[in-house]
């Protein structure tokens, strides 16, 4: 078992608390602390650099997204040696979906560390994006091997139930997410808990939004059921939508 020792820069740093935070999140002490600062900086709170450029986590997010997809693909290729390409594509799409990354980021507590303007600080995608930026920062600071170790141990092992994902092949929601991933577009699930005045009980609604339009809508006794019903409706429409990736 390898131990990540504190680099010399740690002892001369004015912000040892942030060094320790990165260690708690990643398992590694940072050498280049600045890259992690940028990873947690949303574009609304961009940092002015010495070169008159405004730094934020968008470039690191781009890098982390590509690395995450590559490492997950490599992992699934080995983990499921006899499954076909279509199955592997679905599994990867579910693991790296925006909603999944948002949930993992919240479990990691990234919402307490991302720097953004107050008016947009509640947008969930900020945190999934920050997780991808963190992956990009680890890659820049530590290289491929340690980035892969972080993804496998801190993201997949702690947050993904591979058996459950594999069994839910007919899951409507997963199929909608797969469609979005394949076409490189963003869809948003807007979920709401509603109190029924007639039956004095609660039910859930889910609306799937794509390109500022409602792609699917559903109700259910649970959020999961509502999302499934909304996804079923959305799937009936996706075949009629022509998507041209930007």
C-alpha positions as YAML, in Angstrom:
chain: A
units: angstrom
residues:
- id: 1
  name: UNK
  ca: [0.00, 0.00, 0.00]
- id: 2
  name: UNK
  ca: [1.56, 3.28, -1.13]
- id: 3
  name: UNK
  ca: [1.53, 6.34, 1.09]
- id: 4
  name: UNK
  ca: [1.26, 9.84, -0.33]
- id: 5
  name: UNK
  ca: [3.74, 12.00, 1.58]
- id: 6
  name: UNK
  ca: [3.44, 15.74, 2.02]
- id: 7
  name: UNK
  ca: [5.47, 17.59, -0.62]
- id: 8
  name: UNK
  ca: [8.02, 20.21, 0.46]
- id: 9
  name: UNK
  ca: [5.65, 22.94, -0.77]
- id: 10
  name: UNK
  ca: [3.16, 21.93, 1.92]
- id: 11
  name: UNK
  ca: [5.43, 23.09, 4.75]
- id: 12
  name: UNK
  ca: [5.90, 26.54, 3.17]
- id: 13
  name: UNK
  ca: [2.26, 26.97, 2.18]
- id: 14
  name: UNK
  ca: [0.16, 29.70, 3.77]
- id: 15
  name: UNK
  ca: [-2.98, 27.61, 3.29]
- id: 16
  name: UNK
  ca: [-2.34, 24.20, 4.81]
- id: 17
  name: UNK
  ca: [-6.09, 23.82, 5.35]
- id: 18
  name: UNK
  ca: [-6.70, 23.73, 1.61]
- id: 19
  name: UNK
  ca: [-3.86, 21.23, 1.15]
- id: 20
  name: UNK
  ca: [-5.51, 18.97, 3.71]
- id: 21
  name: UNK
  ca: [-8.89, 19.36, 2.01]
- id: 22
  name: UNK
  ca: [-7.45, 18.18, -1.31]
- id: 23
  name: UNK
  ca: [-5.86, 15.23, 0.48]
- id: 24
  name: UNK
  ca: [-9.20, 14.32, 2.10]
- id: 25
  name: UNK
  ca: [-10.99, 14.50, -1.26]
- id: 26
  name: UNK
  ca: [-8.40, 12.76, -3.43]
- id: 27
  name: UNK
  ca: [-6.03, 10.82, -1.19]
- id: 28
  name: UNK
  ca: [-3.10, 12.88, -2.52]
- id: 29
  name: UNK
  ca: [-1.25, 15.90, -1.22]
- id: 30
  name: UNK
  ca: [-1.09, 18.47, -4.05]
- id: 31
  name: UNK
  ca: [2.16, 19.66, -5.52]
- id: 32
  name: UNK
  ca: [0.54, 22.35, -7.66]
- id: 33
  name: UNK
  ca: [-2.06, 23.83, -5.31]
- id: 34
  name: UNK
  ca: [-3.02, 26.53, -7.81]
- id: 35
  name: UNK
  ca: [-4.54, 24.04, -10.25]
- id: 36
  name: UNK
  ca: [-6.95, 22.84, -7.53]
- id: 37
  name: UNK
  ca: [-7.90, 26.41, -6.72]
- id: 38
  name: UNK
  ca: [-8.85, 26.87, -10.36]
- id: 39
  name: UNK
  ca: [-10.75, 23.56, -10.35]
- id: 40
  name: UNK
  ca: [-13.11, 24.91, -7.69]
- id: 41
  name: UNK
  ca: [-13.60, 28.28, -9.40]
- id: 42
  name: UNK
  ca: [-16.79, 28.64, -11.44]
- id: 43
  name: UNK
  ca: [-16.63, 31.01, -14.41]
- id: 44
  name: UNK
  ca: [-18.86, 33.48, -12.53]
- id: 45
  name: UNK
  ca: [-16.01, 33.97, -10.05]
- id: 46
  name: UNK
  ca: [-13.10, 33.85, -12.49]
- id: 47
  name: UNK
  ca: [-9.63, 34.69, -11.19]
- id: 48
  name: UNK
  ca: [-7.59, 37.42, -12.87]
- id: 49
  name: UNK
  ca: [-4.19, 36.00, -13.75]
- id: 50
  name: UNK
  ca: [-0.92, 37.82, -14.30]
- id: 51
  name: UNK
  ca: [-1.40, 37.44, -18.05]
- id: 52
  name: UNK
  ca: [-4.66, 39.39, -17.92]
- id: 53
  name: UNK
  ca: [-6.62, 36.19, -18.48]
- id: 54
  name: UNK
  ca: [-9.58, 35.17, -16.37]
- id: 55
  name: UNK
  ca: [-9.05, 31.69, -14.94]
- id: 56
  name: UNK
  ca: [-11.90, 29.30, -14.11]
- id: 57
  name: UNK
  ca: [-12.54, 25.58, -14.13]
- id: 58
  name: UNK
  ca: [-13.99, 25.23, -17.65]
- id: 59
  name: UNK
  ca: [-10.74, 24.03, -19.26]
- id: 60
  name: UNK
  ca: [-10.07, 21.57, -16.45]
- id: 61
  name: UNK
  ca: [-13.67, 20.38, -16.73]
- id: 62
  name: UNK
  ca: [-13.12, 19.67, -20.44]
- id: 63
  name: UNK
  ca: [-9.96, 17.73, -19.65]
- id: 64
  name: UNK
  ca: [-11.49, 15.82, -16.75]
- id: 65
  name: UNK
  ca: [-14.54, 14.85, -18.78]
- id: 66
  name: UNK
  ca: [-12.38, 13.24, -21.47]
- id: 67
  name: UNK
  ca: [-10.14, 11.46, -18.96]
- id: 68
  name: UNK
  ca: [-13.10, 10.17, -16.95]
- id: 69
  name: UNK
  ca: [-14.77, 8.72, -20.05]
- id: 70
  name: UNK
  ca: [-11.53, 7.07, -21.14]
- id: 71
  name: UNK
  ca: [-10.76, 5.49, -17.77]
- id: 72
  name: UNK
  ca: [-14.34, 4.30, -17.26]
- id: 73
  name: UNK
  ca: [-14.30, 2.75, -20.74]
- id: 74
  name: UNK
  ca: [-11.02, 0.97, -19.98]
- id: 75
  name: UNK
  ca: [-12.36, -0.26, -16.64]
- id: 76
  name: UNK
  ca: [-15.63, -1.58, -18.12]
- id: 77
  name: UNK
  ca: [-13.77, -3.29, -20.96]
- id: 78
  name: UNK
  ca: [-11.86, -5.35, -18.39]
- id: 79
  name: UNK
  ca: [-14.67, -5.76, -15.85]
- id: 80
  name: UNK
  ca: [-17.15, -7.12, -18.44]
- id: 81
  name: UNK
  ca: [-14.89, -9.15, -20.79]
- id: 82
  name: UNK
  ca: [-17.72, -10.89, -22.66]
- id: 83
  name: UNK
  ca: [-20.28, -8.09, -23.08]
- id: 84
  name: UNK
  ca: [-20.89, -6.34, -26.37]
- id: 85
  name: UNK
  ca: [-20.12, -2.76, -27.31]
- id: 86
  name: UNK
  ca: [-23.72, -1.61, -26.91]
- id: 87
  name: UNK
  ca: [-23.85, -2.81, -23.30]
- id: 88
  name: UNK
  ca: [-20.50, -1.17, -22.48]
- id: 89
  name: UNK
  ca: [-21.66, 2.10, -24.04]
- id: 90
  name: UNK
  ca: [-24.83, 2.09, -21.91]
- id: 91
  name: UNK
  ca: [-22.88, 1.36, -18.74]
- id: 92
  name: UNK
  ca: [-20.39, 4.13, -19.41]
- id: 93
  name: UNK
  ca: [-23.18, 6.61, -20.17]
- id: 94
  name: UNK
  ca: [-24.88, 5.83, -16.85]
- id: 95
  name: UNK
  ca: [-21.68, 6.16, -14.84]
- id: 96
  name: UNK
  ca: [-20.58, 9.48, -16.36]
- id: 97
  name: UNK
  ca: [-24.07, 10.98, -16.72]
- id: 98
  name: UNK
  ca: [-24.46, 14.56, -15.52]
- id: 99
  name: UNK
  ca: [-27.00, 13.55, -12.88]
- id: 100
  name: UNK
  ca: [-24.72, 10.80, -11.56]
- id: 101
  name: UNK
  ca: [-21.74, 13.14, -11.32]
- id: 102
  name: UNK
  ca: [-23.87, 15.77, -9.59]
- id: 103
  name: UNK
  ca: [-24.91, 13.23, -6.94]
- id: 104
  name: UNK
  ca: [-21.35, 12.01, -6.39]
- id: 105
  name: UNK
  ca: [-20.06, 15.58, -6.11]
- id: 106
  name: UNK
  ca: [-22.68, 16.35, -3.46]
- id: 107
  name: UNK
  ca: [-21.75, 13.21, -1.52]
- id: 108
  name: UNK
  ca: [-18.13, 14.35, -1.59]
- id: 109
  name: UNK
  ca: [-19.18, 17.76, -0.26]
- id: 110
  name: UNK
  ca: [-17.96, 19.79, -3.23]
- id: 111
  name: UNK
  ca: [-20.91, 22.16, -2.80]
- id: 112
  name: UNK
  ca: [-19.10, 23.58, 0.23]
- id: 113
  name: UNK
  ca: [-15.92, 24.37, -1.69]
- id: 114
  name: UNK
  ca: [-16.94, 25.58, -5.15]
- id: 115
  name: UNK
  ca: [-16.54, 29.35, -5.52]
- id: 116
  name: UNK
  ca: [-19.41, 30.90, -7.50]
- id: 117
  name: UNK
  ca: [-21.75, 33.85, -7.39]
- id: 118
  name: UNK
  ca: [-24.59, 33.45, -4.91]
- id: 119
  name: UNK
  ca: [-27.30, 33.75, -7.55]
- id: 120
  name: UNK
  ca: [-26.18, 30.54, -9.29]
- id: 121
  name: UNK
  ca: [-24.66, 28.70, -6.37]
- id: 122
  name: UNK
  ca: [-27.65, 26.38, -6.12]
- id: 123
  name: UNK
  ca: [-27.35, 24.99, -9.65]
- id: 124
  name: UNK
  ca: [-26.55, 21.29, -9.26]
- id: 125
  name: UNK
  ca: [-24.57, 21.00, -12.49]
- id: 126
  name: UNK
  ca: [-21.94, 23.31, -11.02]
- id: 127
  name: UNK
  ca: [-20.89, 20.53, -8.67]
- id: 128
  name: UNK
  ca: [-20.74, 17.77, -11.28]
- id: 129
  name: UNK
  ca: [-18.69, 20.11, -13.45]
- id: 130
  name: UNK
  ca: [-16.40, 20.81, -10.50]
- id: 131
  name: UNK
  ca: [-15.88, 17.07, -10.02]
- id: 132
  name: UNK
  ca: [-14.76, 16.77, -13.64]
- id: 133
  name: UNK
  ca: [-12.49, 19.79, -13.12]
- id: 134
  name: UNK
  ca: [-11.04, 18.11, -10.02]
- id: 135
  name: UNK
  ca: [-10.26, 15.04, -12.12]
- id: 136
  name: UNK
  ca: [-8.55, 17.31, -14.64]
- id: 137
  name: UNK
  ca: [-6.55, 18.95, -11.85]
- id: 138
  name: UNK
  ca: [-5.38, 15.58, -10.49]
- id: 139
  name: UNK
  ca: [-4.26, 14.61, -13.98]
- id: 140
  name: UNK
  ca: [-2.29, 17.85, -14.41]
- id: 141
  name: UNK
  ca: [-0.76, 17.59, -10.94]
- id: 142
  name: UNK
  ca: [-0.26, 13.85, -10.49]
- id: 143
  name: UNK
  ca: [-0.49, 12.19, -13.90]
- id: 144
  name: UNK
  ca: [-2.58, 9.41, -15.42]
- id: 145
  name: UNK
  ca: [-1.89, 6.56, -12.98]
- id: 146
  name: UNK
  ca: [-2.99, 8.43, -9.85]
- id: 147
  name: UNK
  ca: [-5.96, 9.94, -11.68]
- id: 148
  name: UNK
  ca: [-7.09, 6.45, -12.64]
- id: 149
  name: UNK
  ca: [-6.66, 5.30, -9.04]
- id: 150
  name: UNK
  ca: [-8.81, 8.21, -7.83]
- id: 151
  name: UNK
  ca: [-11.59, 7.46, -10.32]
- id: 152
  name: UNK
  ca: [-11.66, 3.73, -9.60]
- id: 153
  name: UNK
  ca: [-11.48, 3.99, -5.80]
- id: 154
  name: UNK
  ca: [-13.15, 7.28, -4.96]
- id: 155
  name: UNK
  ca: [-15.79, 7.48, -7.68]
- id: 156
  name: UNK
  ca: [-16.68, 4.00, -8.92]
- id: 157
  name: UNK
  ca: [-15.97, 1.81, -5.88]
- id: 158
  name: UNK
  ca: [-17.64, 4.16, -3.40]
- id: 159
  name: UNK
  ca: [-20.61, 5.32, -5.46]
- id: 160
  name: UNK
  ca: [-21.46, 2.94, -8.30]
- id: 161
  name: UNK
  ca: [-23.32, -0.38, -7.96]
- id: 162
  name: UNK
  ca: [-22.22, -2.08, -11.17]
- id: 163
  name: UNK
  ca: [-24.49, -5.10, -10.71]
- id: 164
  name: UNK
  ca: [-27.54, -2.90, -10.31]
- id: 165
  name: UNK
  ca: [-26.61, -0.84, -13.36]
- id: 166
  name: UNK
  ca: [-26.13, -4.00, -15.41]
- id: 167
  name: UNK
  ca: [-29.51, -5.42, -14.36]
- id: 168
  name: UNK
  ca: [-31.42, -2.22, -15.16]
- id: 169
  name: UNK
  ca: [-30.86, -2.48, -18.90]
- id: 170
  name: UNK
  ca: [-34.54, -1.79, -19.61]
- id: 171
  name: UNK
  ca: [-34.61, 1.28, -17.36]
- id: 172
  name: UNK
  ca: [-36.31, 4.11, -19.28]
- id: 173
  name: UNK
  ca: [-34.34, 6.78, -17.48]
- id: 174
  name: UNK
  ca: [-31.03, 5.15, -18.36]
- id: 175
  name: UNK
  ca: [-32.06, 4.97, -22.00]
- id: 176
  name: UNK
  ca: [-32.85, 8.70, -22.04]
- id: 177
  name: UNK
  ca: [-29.48, 9.46, -20.42]
- id: 178
  name: UNK
  ca: [-27.77, 7.23, -22.98]
- id: 179
  name: UNK
  ca: [-29.50, 9.13, -25.80]
- id: 180
  name: UNK
  ca: [-28.30, 12.45, -24.36]
- id: 181
  name: UNK
  ca: [-24.74, 11.18, -23.91]
- id: 182
  name: UNK
  ca: [-24.63, 9.75, -27.43]
- id: 183
  name: UNK
  ca: [-25.84, 13.00, -28.95]
- id: 184
  name: UNK
  ca: [-23.69, 15.16, -26.63]
- id: 185
  name: UNK
  ca: [-26.62, 17.22, -25.39]
- id: 186
  name: UNK
  ca: [-27.74, 18.13, -21.90]
- id: 187
  name: UNK
  ca: [-31.08, 17.11, -20.44]
- id: 188
  name: UNK
  ca: [-32.34, 18.16, -17.02]
- id: 189
  name: UNK
  ca: [-34.68, 16.28, -14.68]
- id: 190
  name: UNK
  ca: [-36.80, 18.77, -12.73]
- id: 191
  name: UNK
  ca: [-38.40, 16.86, -9.85]
- id: 192
  name: UNK
  ca: [-41.04, 18.18, -7.49]
- id: 193
  name: UNK
  ca: [-42.88, 16.84, -4.47]
- id: 194
  name: UNK
  ca: [-46.56, 17.80, -4.64]
- id: 195
  name: UNK
  ca: [-49.17, 17.68, -1.90]
- id: 196
  name: UNK
  ca: [-52.49, 16.31, -3.10]
- id: 197
  name: UNK
  ca: [-55.40, 18.31, -1.65]
- id: 198
  name: UNK
  ca: [-57.93, 15.67, -2.65]
- id: 199
  name: UNK
  ca: [-56.31, 12.65, -1.02]
- id: 200
  name: UNK
  ca: [-54.26, 14.49, 1.60]
- id: 201
  name: UNK
  ca: [-51.13, 12.70, 0.42]
- id: 202
  name: UNK
  ca: [-47.93, 13.38, -1.48]
- id: 203
  name: UNK
  ca: [-46.91, 12.46, -4.99]
- id: 204
  name: UNK
  ca: [-44.00, 13.35, -7.24]
- id: 205
  name: UNK
  ca: [-43.71, 14.91, -10.68]
- id: 206
  name: UNK
  ca: [-40.72, 14.85, -13.01]
- id: 207
  name: UNK
  ca: [-40.16, 16.98, -16.08]
- id: 208
  name: UNK
  ca: [-37.35, 16.32, -18.55]
- id: 209
  name: UNK
  ca: [-36.15, 19.50, -20.23]
- id: 210
  name: UNK
  ca: [-34.09, 19.59, -23.42]
- id: 211
  name: UNK
  ca: [-33.21, 22.78, -25.30]
- id: 212
  name: UNK
  ca: [-35.67, 24.80, -23.16]
- id: 213
  name: UNK
  ca: [-38.51, 22.48, -24.16]
- id: 214
  name: UNK
  ca: [-40.30, 19.74, -22.23]
- id: 215
  name: UNK
  ca: [-39.21, 16.38, -23.57]
- id: 216
  name: UNK
  ca: [-41.15, 14.27, -21.08]
- id: 217
  name: UNK
  ca: [-43.45, 14.57, -18.08]
- id: 218
  name: UNK
  ca: [-44.50, 11.98, -15.51]
- id: 219
  name: UNK
  ca: [-46.13, 11.44, -12.12]
- id: 220
  name: UNK
  ca: [-45.56, 8.79, -9.49]
- id: 221
  name: UNK
  ca: [-45.77, 7.84, -5.84]
- id: 222
  name: UNK
  ca: [-41.98, 8.15, -5.68]
- id: 223
  name: UNK
  ca: [-39.44, 10.34, -7.44]
- id: 224
  name: UNK
  ca: [-38.04, 7.28, -9.19]
- id: 225
  name: UNK
  ca: [-41.45, 6.29, -10.54]
- id: 226
  name: UNK
  ca: [-42.11, 9.84, -11.77]
- id: 227
  name: UNK
  ca: [-38.74, 9.94, -13.53]
- id: 228
  name: UNK
  ca: [-39.40, 6.59, -15.17]
- id: 229
  name: UNK
  ca: [-42.77, 7.76, -16.49]
- id: 230
  name: UNK
  ca: [-41.28, 11.01, -17.75]
- id: 231
  name: UNK
  ca: [-38.45, 9.09, -19.41]
- id: 232
  name: UNK
  ca: [-40.88, 6.70, -21.10]
- id: 233
  name: UNK
  ca: [-42.69, 9.66, -22.64]
- id: 234
  name: UNK
  ca: [-39.39, 11.27, -23.62]
- id: 235
  name: UNK
  ca: [-38.17, 8.14, -25.40]
- id: 236
  name: UNK
  ca: [-41.19, 8.24, -27.69]
- id: 237
  name: UNK
  ca: [-40.07, 11.70, -28.83]
- id: 238
  name: UNK
  ca: [-36.32, 11.22, -29.19]
- id: 239
  name: UNK
  ca: [-36.64, 9.38, -32.49]
- id: 240
  name: UNK
  ca: [-38.27, 12.50, -33.95]
- id: 241
  name: UNK
  ca: [-35.53, 14.87, -32.72]
- id: 242
  name: UNK
  ca: [-32.62, 15.66, -34.97]
- id: 243
  name: UNK
  ca: [-29.61, 16.67, -32.91]
- id: 244
  name: UNK
  ca: [-26.57, 18.35, -34.43]
- id: 245
  name: UNK
  ca: [-23.72, 18.46, -31.86]
- id: 246
  name: UNK
  ca: [-22.13, 21.92, -31.54]
...
